[in-house]
Amino acid sequence: MNETLRNKKVGMVSLGCPKNQVDAEQMLFKLKEGGYTIETVSGESDIVIVNTCGFIESAKAEAIENLLELITLKKEGTIKKIIVTGCLAERYRDEIKKEMPEIDAVVSLGCNGDILSIVDQVASDKKVRAYGEKEDLPLEGDRLVINLPFFAYLKIAEGCDNRCSYCAIPMIRGRFRSRPMENIIKEAEYLAENGVKELVLVAQDTTKYGYDLYGEYRLAALLKALCKIDGFRWIRVLYAYPDKITDELLEVMASEEKVVKYLDLPLQHCNGEILKQMHRPGDEASLTALIQKIRDQIPGITLRTTLIAGFPGETEAQFEALCDFVKKTQFDRLGCFAYSAEEGTEAAQMENQIPEEEKNRRSELIMTEQTTVMIRKNEEKVGQKVLAVVEGFDRYGECYFGRTEADAPDIDGKIFFTSGKKLKIGDFVTVMVEDTLDLDLLGSVAE
């Protein structure tokens, strides 16, 4: 390869979930090792890669908006080339090629490992259409971590076999594939050696980790092994499915100091009939019992969930039951989405589709109720001391900001606080909570 071709700046816009971000970081590492300069501001790059999300309608709209903005910059001469990767490229490759001829490369997930060659070709003024098998998406590989230096996501598996009727992930990402435990531990050791203090485990279904490789759920065993690595202060678990919460997992979460008392438990609904239509297990009684069990075994745990309002055929009575469930359960964190009918999914073909306006009304009602719950729970923390990690300094507010154990990166709220001494990003400090501001906490470092 002519080295002058690699004397270019490459920027990355990574959209969607943390799992997608890990894919982006693997591609960036390959490009940097290959000689390209990685630019943090995409508008100042020669070549921009948009690692897209295509999970639901709002994610697709965000991806398209970003692409249209970059196409404008390309026409103005600010940037030279645009490459589309990720879920939207996997799912709508032909549409992108047809509707956006300005795009220089469309790369399906299975070709992420070939990103260096693809960028070389684009830099040589070639149009590239690289389509591979979903299962060829690299599960392993070095990464150029692009978030704050003290925390990193660690993807422990890829794909999904759950086949929820509303979800396109199996079509986009393929079957569930766990990474070997020894490979995960090796990567975690590398991250710890390079200053990572908070490790966030992600997969489409973290609680299924290991089943395909070892014939049993191995998340609890993996957590035990990760806790033995020096350097980590917090280890956090996201995307835990309710039907795979084992007693062993709860015991590890309760007993291991490094495992934060926080669990993201996407339930989607509480009504048994709706859950059955979603191809998900459980009903309100079983879910209520599980949540009580978790809270009993891990006192003080922060529980987060996601719900879907307006699923096809959801009656007003079933929606009211969901509202009551939210009120009774008092989740610490909750997100509710209006049902999105995704092409190719079973639910999109169901009868009794609910109008968009009504779906949005229902999701907004749930979030209004939940906001009241979260404000009250924050107010109850006033006067308490909490451990927080420093994420930066707000020069307008003249205070530091960060997160507590109860707040996952890029998802939950913040804590703003003053300090009598200078702090660094990644420092862990004890903060006295003195007030609240909407869904955030205010306080000062306890001397």
NORSULVEN-V453036 format. One record per residue. N is the residue number from 0. RES is the residue in one small letter. PSI is psi in degrees with one decimal (999 if undefined). Layout:
# NORSULVEN-V453036
n:res:psi
N:RES:PSI
N:RES:PSI
This chain:
# NORSULVEN-V453036
n:res:psi
0:m:132.2
1:n:120.1
2:e:-23.6
3:t:-25.5
4:l:-33.6
5:r:3.2
6:n:51.7
7:k:158.5
8:k:131.9
9:v:128.1
10:g:157.3
11:m:127.2
12:v:109.4
13:s:120.6
14:l:163.4
15:g:-146.2
16:c:167.3
17:p:-30.2
18:k:-38.9
19:n:-36.2
20:q:-39.0
21:v:-41.5
22:d:-43.9
23:a:-41.6
24:e:-35.9
25:q:-41.5
26:m:-41.8
27:l:-38.5
28:f:-45.8
29:k:-40.5
30:l:-42.1
31:k:-43.9
32:e:-29.9
33:g:-7.8
34:g:-5.1
35:y:148.7
36:t:126.5
37:i:122.4
38:e:129.4
39:t:-22.8
40:v:110.3
41:s:-33.9
42:g:-11.6
43:e:15.6
44:s:156.2
45:d:-41.6
46:i:130.3
47:v:128.0
48:i:127.4
49:v:108.5
50:n:100.3
51:t:161.1
52:c:143.1
53:g:30.5
54:f:-52.3
55:i:173.5
56:e:-42.5
57:s:-35.4
58:a:-40.1
59:k:-42.1
60:a:-41.1
61:e:-42.7
62:a:-45.2
63:i:-39.7
64:e:-44.2
65:n:-42.5
66:l:-42.4
67:l:-38.0
68:e:-40.8
69:l:-35.7
70:i:-39.4
71:t:-44.4
72:l:-35.8
73:k:-43.3
74:k:-31.5
75:e:-11.2
76:g:4.8
77:t:-41.9
78:i:162.5
79:k:-40.5
80:k:150.7
81:i:130.1
82:i:133.2
83:v:124.3
84:t:-177.5
85:g:-164.2
86:c:-36.7
87:l:-39.3
88:a:-34.7
89:e:-41.0
90:r:-32.1
91:y:41.3
92:r:-43.8
93:d:-39.4
94:e:-40.5
95:i:-45.0
96:k:-40.7
97:k:-46.1
98:e:-21.8
99:m:72.9
100:p:-14.8
101:e:-16.7
102:i:132.4
103:d:-25.8
104:a:136.8
105:v:121.3
106:v:117.4
107:s:165.2
108:l:-37.6
109:g:-11.4
110:c:8.9
111:n:-36.0
112:g:-15.2
113:d:17.1
114:i:-34.6
115:l:-47.3
116:s:-38.5
117:i:-44.3
118:v:-37.9
119:d:-44.9
120:q:-41.8
121:v:-40.3
122:a:-23.5
123:s:15.8
124:d:27.2
125:k:145.7
126:k:133.0
127:v:134.5
128:r:101.6
129:a:107.7
130:y:125.0
131:g:-177.2
132:e:140.7
133:k:-41.4
134:e:-6.8
135:d:-2.0
136:l:125.3
137:p:127.9
138:l:-21.9
139:e:164.5
140:g:150.4
141:d:155.8
142:r:150.4
143:l:95.3
144:v:128.1
145:i:3.8
146:n:-169.4
147:l:143.1
148:p:-16.2
149:f:-9.4
150:f:154.3
151:a:146.9
152:y:145.5
153:l:107.7
154:k:121.1
155:i:-12.1
156:a:165.0
157:e:155.3
158:g:-178.1
159:c:141.7
160:d:4.2
161:n:-28.4
162:r:43.4
163:c:140.0
164:s:-20.2
165:y:-6.1
166:c:136.0
167:a:-1.4
168:i:-45.7
169:p:-34.2
170:m:-32.9
171:i:-45.9
172:r:-11.3
173:g:-169.0
174:r:162.3
175:f:130.0
176:r:112.9
177:s:150.1
178:r:144.8
179:p:139.7
180:m:-39.3
181:e:-31.9
182:n:-38.8
183:i:-44.3
184:i:-40.8
185:k:-43.3
186:e:-40.2
187:a:-40.9
188:e:-41.4
189:y:-44.0
190:l:-42.8
191:a:-41.8
192:e:-24.0
193:n:23.4
194:g:4.2
195:v:126.8
196:k:-23.2
197:e:121.2
198:l:127.5
199:v:112.2
200:l:129.6
201:v:150.3
202:a:170.3
203:q:-30.0
204:d:88.2
205:t:-33.9
206:t:-13.5
207:k:-1.0
208:y:131.8
209:g:-15.5
210:y:-38.8
211:d:-26.8
212:l:-38.9
213:y:-4.0
214:g:11.9
215:e:159.4
216:y:129.6
217:r:15.8
218:l:-42.7
219:a:-44.8
220:a:-38.9
221:l:-43.6
222:l:-42.3
223:k:-43.8
224:a:-40.7
225:l:-33.0
226:c:-19.4
227:k:-10.6
228:i:125.9
229:d:142.1
230:g:-35.4
231:f:136.8
232:r:-41.1
233:w:136.3
234:i:121.7
235:r:144.2
236:v:125.5
237:l:157.0
238:y:56.4
239:a:120.6
240:y:138.1
241:p:-31.7
242:d:-2.2
243:k:18.4
244:i:104.9
245:t:160.2
246:d:-37.3
247:e:-41.6
248:l:-45.3
249:l:-37.5
250:e:-41.6
251:v:-43.0
252:m:-34.6
253:a:-33.9
254:s:-27.1
255:e:120.7
256:e:-33.4
257:k:-23.1
258:v:114.5
259:v:148.7
260:k:72.0
261:y:132.2
262:l:124.7
263:d:114.1
264:l:83.3
265:p:112.2
266:l:-32.6
267:q:-37.7
268:h:173.8
269:c:-17.9
270:n:128.8
271:g:-38.2
272:e:-42.0
273:i:-43.5
274:l:-38.2
275:k:-42.8
276:q:-28.1
277:m:-7.8
278:h:39.6
279:r:147.5
280:p:164.9
281:g:173.3
282:d:-175.8
283:e:-40.2
284:a:-46.4
285:s:-37.6
286:l:-40.1
287:t:-40.8
288:a:-40.2
289:l:-44.9
290:i:-40.4
291:q:-39.6
292:k:-44.2
293:i:-46.1
294:r:-33.5
295:d:-41.5
296:q:-23.6
297:i:79.3
298:p:136.3
299:g:4.7
300:i:143.1
301:t:121.8
302:l:127.7
303:r:143.9
304:t:166.8
305:t:145.0
306:l:157.5
307:i:125.1
308:a:141.9
309:g:26.1
310:f:147.9
311:p:128.5
312:g:-1.4
313:e:117.5
314:t:166.8
315:e:-36.5
316:a:-41.3
317:q:-37.1
318:f:-41.4
319:e:-36.5
320:a:-37.1
321:l:-41.8
322:c:-45.1
323:d:-38.5
324:f:-43.6
325:v:-42.1
326:k:-43.3
327:k:-39.0
328:t:-30.7
329:q:56.8
330:f:144.3
331:d:-35.8
332:r:141.6
333:l:139.0
334:g:135.4
335:c:128.9
336:f:142.0
337:a:134.3
338:y:134.3
339:s:118.9
340:a:107.8
341:e:132.9
342:e:136.8
343:g:-7.0
344:t:155.5
345:e:-40.7
346:a:-29.9
347:a:-20.7
348:q:-1.7
349:m:153.3
350:e:171.6
351:n:41.8
352:q:138.8
353:i:137.2
354:p:148.9
355:e:-44.3
356:e:-39.7
357:e:-40.0
358:k:-44.2
359:n:-39.2
360:r:-43.9
361:r:-44.0
362:s:-37.3
363:e:-36.9
364:l:-42.8
365:i:-45.7
366:m:-32.6
367:t:-45.5
368:e:-43.8
369:q:-35.2
370:t:-40.4
371:t:-42.5
372:v:-46.7
373:m:-35.7
374:i:-45.0
375:r:-43.3
376:k:-36.1
377:n:-41.8
378:e:-32.3
379:e:-16.8
380:k:-11.7
381:v:129.4
382:g:-6.7
383:q:156.0
384:k:134.0
385:v:149.8
386:l:133.0
387:a:152.4
388:v:137.5
389:v:126.0
390:e:-18.8
391:g:-174.8
392:f:128.5
393:d:104.5
394:r:-21.8
395:y:-44.0
396:g:-8.3
397:e:48.9
398:c:164.7
399:y:162.3
400:f:156.3
401:g:-154.2
402:r:154.8
403:t:177.1
404:e:-27.2
405:a:6.1
406:d:116.8
407:a:149.9
408:p:137.2
409:d:10.4
410:i:-51.0
411:d:-163.3
412:g:-172.6
413:k:165.9
414:i:128.1
415:f:135.5
416:f:153.0
417:t:161.6
418:s:142.5
419:g:-11.1
420:k:160.3
421:k:136.2
422:l:159.0
423:k:153.5
424:i:129.9
425:g:-8.2
426:d:143.8
427:f:127.1
428:v:154.0
429:t:125.3
430:v:133.0
431:m:119.7
432:v:124.1
433:e:-20.6
434:d:178.1
435:t:157.7
436:l:98.0
437:d:-114.4
438:l:9.7
439:d:163.5
440:l:151.6
441:l:144.5
442:g:-164.4
443:s:150.6
444:v:129.2
445:a:119.5
446:e:999
